[in-house]
Amino acid sequence: MKIYTKTGDTGLTSLIGGTRVPKHHLRVECYGTIDELNAHIGLIISYEIGGELKKELLEIQYLLFAIGALLAADPEKSKMKLYTIANDDIKFLEKAIDHMDHELKPLKNFILPGGSSIVSQVHIARCICRRAERIVVHLAASSEVSGNIIIYLNRLSDYLFVLARKIAKDNNTQEVIWNPR
C-alpha cells in the first residue's frame, strides 16, 4: 500500500463512511486540530518528565486518536464501530488533575505561559486544546457530536494547565505571575 493515494489532489477528502468533503470542511478542521494537539503532546512526552506523567500523556494520546476518528466519521453514513469517550475517560483526567493540584500552591494570581521550554510547550498544547474545543462546539451546533468529546476537551485543557504548573514545580521553575501595570 502506498502512502500517497492522489484522491485528495482536488481538495477533497473522505470521511469514515465514504462521504467526500472539502478539506476546509469544519469536520476536517476538527480532527486536524485534534491531530495537531496529539503531536504536541507527543513532543511533551519526549521531555524529561516523570514516568507517571508520560503514562498519563500516552493514555491521552490514545484517546485523542479515538476522538479524531469519531470526528472523522460521517455520523449518518459510517457503520464502523469506533471507541466512544466514556465518563471514566473524563474521570481519569479529573483524578489526575486533583492528584497534581494537591501538590501545588493555590493560585492567587494569573500566570503567564512560560518559564521554561517544557512549561511553554505544555501551555501551547493547552491553547491548541482550547481551539479544538471551540471548533468541536461549532461543529456540534450543526452536526452530531458526542457531548463527552466536548467535556473531555474541556477537562483536558484544565489538565494541561495544571500539568504546566506541576512541571514548573518539579523543575524548580519560577511561574511567571501576571502583573497588570
C-alpha positions in Angstrom: 0.0 0.0 0.0 1.4 3.4 -0.9 1.3 6.4 1.4 0.0 8.7 -1.4 -3.4 7.9 -2.9 -3.8 11.0 -5.0 -7.5 11.1 -4.0 -7.0 14.4 -2.2 -5.4 16.2 -5.1 -8.6 18.1 -5.9 -9.0 19.4 -2.4 -11.5 16.8 -1.2 -11.0 14.1 1.4 -13.1 11.2 2.6 -14.8 10.8 5.9 -15.2 7.4 7.6 -18.3 6.2 5.8 -17.2 7.4 2.4 -18.6 10.9 2.2 -16.3 13.2 0.3 -15.9 16.7 1.7 -13.7 19.7 1.0 -10.5 19.7 3.1 -11.7 23.0 4.6 -14.8 21.3 6.0 -15.4 22.1 9.7 -15.3 18.3 10.5 -11.9 18.1 8.9 -10.7 21.2 10.7 -11.9 19.5 14.0 -10.0 16.2 13.6 -7.0 18.1 12.1 -6.7 20.2 15.2 -7.0 17.1 17.4 -4.1 15.6 15.4 -2.1 18.8 15.9 -2.8 18.6 19.7 -1.8 15.0 19.7 1.5 15.8 18.0 2.3 18.5 20.6 1.6 16.0 23.4 4.0 13.6 21.8 6.6 16.4 22.0 5.9 16.9 25.7 6.4 13.2 26.3 9.8 13.5 24.7 11.0 15.8 27.5 12.4 14.5 30.8 9.3 14.3 32.9 8.2 11.7 35.4 7.2 8.2 34.2 3.7 8.5 35.6 3.1 11.7 33.7 4.4 10.1 30.5 1.9 7.2 31.1 -0.9 9.7 31.6 0.0 11.6 28.4 0.2 8.4 26.4 -3.3 7.5 27.6 -4.4 10.9 26.5 -2.8 10.4 23.1 -4.7 7.2 22.6 -8.0 8.9 23.5 -7.2 11.9 21.2 -6.7 9.4 18.4 -10.1 7.9 19.2 -11.6 11.4 19.2 -10.1 12.1 15.9 -11.6 9.0 14.4 -15.0 9.9 15.9 -14.8 13.3 14.4 -13.7 11.9 11.0 -16.7 9.7 10.8 -19.8 10.8 8.9 -22.5 10.4 11.6 -25.1 9.5 9.0 -23.1 7.0 6.9 -20.4 5.5 9.0 -21.0 1.9 10.1 -17.6 1.5 11.6 -17.5 0.6 15.3 -15.4 3.3 17.0 -14.4 3.8 20.6 -16.7 6.2 22.4 -15.4 8.6 25.0 -16.8 7.3 28.3 -17.4 9.1 31.6 -14.5 7.1 33.0 -12.2 8.8 30.5 -13.2 12.2 31.9 -12.9 10.9 35.4 -9.3 9.8 34.6 -8.4 13.4 33.8 -10.2 14.7 36.9 -8.4 12.3 39.1 -5.0 13.2 37.5 -5.8 17.0 37.9 -6.7 16.5 41.6 -3.6 14.5 42.2 -1.3 17.1 40.7 -3.2 20.0 42.1 -2.8 18.6 45.6 1.0 19.2 45.3 0.7 22.8 44.1 0.3 26.1 45.9 -3.1 27.7 45.4 -3.2 30.3 42.7 -3.6 33.8 43.8 -2.7 35.5 40.5 -3.0 34.8 36.9 0.2 33.3 35.5 1.7 33.8 32.1 2.7 30.9 29.9 6.5 30.4 30.1 9.3 29.9 32.4 11.0 27.1 30.6 10.7 25.2 27.2 8.7 22.3 28.6 6.3 24.5 30.6 5.8 26.7 27.5 5.2 23.6 25.3 2.5 22.4 27.7 0.8 25.8 27.5 1.0 25.7 23.7 -0.8 22.3 23.9 -3.4 23.8 26.3 -4.1 26.6 23.8 -4.5 24.1 20.9 -6.8 22.1 23.1 -8.9 25.1 23.7 -9.0 25.9 20.0 -10.0 22.3 19.3 -12.8 22.6 21.9 -14.1 25.7 20.2 -14.1 24.2 16.8 -15.8 21.0 18.0 -18.5 23.1 19.7 -19.0 24.9 16.4 -19.4 21.5 14.6 -21.8 20.3 17.3 -24.1 23.3 16.5 -24.9 21.8 13.1 -23.9 18.1 13.3 -24.0 15.2 15.6 -21.0 15.2 18.1 -20.9 13.2 21.3 -21.2 15.6 24.3 -18.4 13.6 26.0 -15.9 14.8 23.4 -16.6 18.4 24.3 -16.4 17.6 28.1 -13.2 15.7 27.6 -11.5 18.5 25.7 -12.7 21.0 28.3 -11.2 18.9 31.1 -8.0 18.2 29.0 -7.3 21.9 28.8 -7.6 22.1 32.6 -5.3 19.0 32.9 -2.7 20.7 30.7 -2.8 23.9 32.7 -2.2 22.0 36.0 0.4 19.9 34.2 2.3 23.0 33.3 2.2 24.2 36.9 3.3 20.8 38.2 6.2 20.5 35.7 7.3 24.0 36.7 7.2 23.0 40.4 9.1 19.7 39.7 11.8 21.5 37.8 12.0 24.5 40.3 10.9 26.8 37.5 9.5 30.1 38.7 6.0 30.7 37.5 5.6 34.0 35.7 3.0 36.0 37.5 0.8 38.4 35.5 1.3 41.8 37.0 -1.1 44.4 35.4 0.7 47.6 35.1 
